[in-house]
Amino acid sequence: MANAKIIEAKQQEVEAIAAKLKSSASTVVADYRGLNVAQVTELRKRLREAGIEFQVLKNSLVSRAAASVELSDLDAVLTGPTAVAFSATDVVAAAKILNDFAKKNDALKLKGGVIEGRFIDAAQVKALADLPSREGLLSMLLSVLQAPIRNFALAVKAVAEKNEASA
């Protein structure tokens, strides 16, 4: 009787993890071995402020959940202690926070992740973390779009000033 309850509880946990993998914009898997309690608390605080869910999960449960949502590539990074960060909205935020934290704390190692249903390795997670935020990318795009208009306005102003000076 007790075994049936345990199995049912594990199945519910696998379903919950699978739902998070499927609905998250990005998921980052990391090895937290070697971090002390204060460091983990600080990391969790930063992630929570960004709206990212951070959990320490059993590899076997994550593996089953990944298989159920057709992400069996994730099994390659499910070794040793595993912490998983689920970001529901921002694709870059989890990778950026974890990568910045890993730069200051050598004990945290990025293993890989999932971006919108596709597996990425640790190098790709780091490359994603180096991208500017969504707002930064939008401001860059806006400045590129404004440049021709600004240049045209400056040219018109220069022509007008030249005509005034010659008149």
For each residue, the residues with C-beta under 8 A, 3 or more apart:
1: 4 5
2: 5 6
3: 6 7
4: 1 7 8
5: 1 2 8 9
6: 2 3 9 10
7: 3 4 10 11
8: 4 5 11 12
9: 5 6 12 13
10: 6 7 13 14 61
11: 7 8 14 15
12: 8 9 15 16
13: 9 10 16 17 61
14: 10 11 17 18 61 64 65 68
15: 11 12 18 19 65 68
16: 12 13 19 20
17: 13 14 20 21 57 61 62 65 84
18: 14 15 21 22 65 66 68 69
19: 15 16 22 23
20: 16 17 23 24 27 53 86
21: 17 18 24 27 65 66 69 71 86 114
22: 18 19 69 117
23: 19 20 88
24: 20 21 27 86 87 88 114
25: 87 88 89 90 91 115 116
26: 87 90 91 92 93 94 95 113 114 115 116 128
27: 20 21 24 84 85 86 87 94 113 114 115
28: 84 85 87 94 95 98 110 112 113 125
29: 62 74 77 78 82 83 84 110 111 112 113
30: 82 83 84 85 98 102 108 109 110 111
31: 80 81 82 83 108 109 111
32: 35 40 43 56 81 83 107 108
33: 80 81 107 109
34: 106 107 108
35: 32 39 40 43 105 107 108
36: 39 40
37: 40 41
38: 41 42
39: 35 36 42 43 105 107 108
40: 32 35 36 37 43 44
41: 37 38 44 45
42: 38 39 45 46 101
43: 32 35 39 40 46 47 54 97 98 101 108
44: 40 41 47 48 54
45: 41 42 48 49
46: 42 43 49 50 97 101
47: 43 44 50 52 53 54 85 94 97 98
48: 44 45 51 52 54
49: 45 46
50: 46 47 87 90 93 94 97
51: 48 87 88 89 90 93
52: 47 48 85 86 87 93 94 97
53: 20 47 85 86 87 88
54: 43 44 47 48 83 84 85 86
55: 83 84 86
56: 32 81 82 83 84
57: 17 61 62 82 83 84
58: 61 62 82
59: 62 63 78 79 82
60: 63 64
61: 10 13 14 17 57 58 64 65
62: 17 29 57 58 59 65 66 74 78 82 84
63: 59 60 66 67 74 75 78
64: 14 60 61 67 68
65: 14 15 17 18 21 61 62 68 69
66: 18 21 62 63 69 71 72 74 75 78
67: 63 64 70 71 72 75
68: 14 15 18 64 65
69: 18 21 22 65 66 117
70: 67
71: 21 66 67 74 114 117 119
72: 66 67 75
73: 76 119
74: 29 62 63 66 71 77 78 112 114 119
75: 63 66 67 72 78
76: 73 112
77: 29 74 82 111 112 121 122
78: 29 59 62 63 66 74 75 82
79: 59 82
80: 31 33
81: 31 32 33 56
82: 29 30 31 56 57 58 59 62 77 78 79 111
83: 29 30 31 32 54 55 56 57
84: 17 27 28 29 30 54 55 56 57 62
85: 27 28 30 47 52 53 54 94 97 98
86: 20 21 24 27 52 53 54 55 94
87: 24 25 26 27 28 50 51 52 53 90 91 93 94
88: 23 24 25 51 53
89: 25 51 93
90: 25 26 50 51 87 93 94 133 134
91: 25 26 87 95 115 116 128
92: 26 95 96 128 129 131 133 134
93: 26 50 51 52 87 89 90 96 97 133
94: 26 27 28 47 50 52 85 86 87 90 97 98 113
95: 26 28 91 92 98 99 110 113 125 126 128 129
96: 92 93 99 100 128 129 131 133
97: 43 46 47 50 52 85 93 94 100 101
98: 28 30 43 47 85 94 95 101 102 108 110 125 129
99: 95 96 102 103 110 125 126 129 130
100: 96 97 103 104 129
101: 42 43 46 97 98 104 105 108
102: 30 98 99 105 106 108 109 110
103: 99 100
104: 100 101
105: 35 39 101 102 108
106: 34 102
107: 32 33 34 35 39
108: 30 31 32 34 35 39 43 98 101 102 105
109: 30 31 33 102 122
110: 28 29 30 95 98 99 102 113 122 125 126
111: 29 30 31 77 82 122
112: 28 29 74 76 77 119 120 121 122 124 125
113: 26 27 28 29 94 95 110 119 120 124 125
114: 21 24 26 27 71 74 117 118 119 120
115: 25 26 27 91 118 120 128
116: 25 26 91
117: 22 69 71 114
118: 114 115
119: 71 73 74 112 113 114
120: 112 113 114 115 124 125 128
121: 77 112 124 125
122: 77 109 110 111 112 125 126
123: 126 127
124: 112 113 120 121 127 128
125: 28 95 98 99 110 112 113 120 121 122 128 129
126: 95 99 110 122 123 129 130
127: 123 124 130 131
128: 26 91 92 95 96 115 120 124 125 131
129: 92 95 96 98 99 100 125 126
130: 99 126 127
131: 92 96 127 128 137
132: 136 137 140
133: 90 92 93 96 136 137
134: 90 92 137 138
135: 138 139
136: 132 133 139 140
137: 131 132 133 134 140 141
138: 134 135 141 142
139: 135 136 142 143
140: 132 136 137 143 144
141: 137 138 144 145
142: 138 139 145 146
143: 139 140 146 147
144: 140 141 147
145: 141 142 148 149
146: 142 143 149 150
147: 143 144 150 151
148: 145 151 152
149: 145 146 152 153
150: 146 147 153 154
151: 147 148 154 155
152: 148 149 155 156
153: 149 150 156 157
154: 150 151 157 158
155: 151 152 158 159
156: 152 153 159 160
157: 153 154 160 161
158: 154 155 161 162
159: 155 156 162 163
160: 156 157 163 164
161: 157 158 164 165
162: 158 159 165 166
163: 159 160 166 167
164: 160 161 167
165: 161 162
166: 162 163
167: 163 164
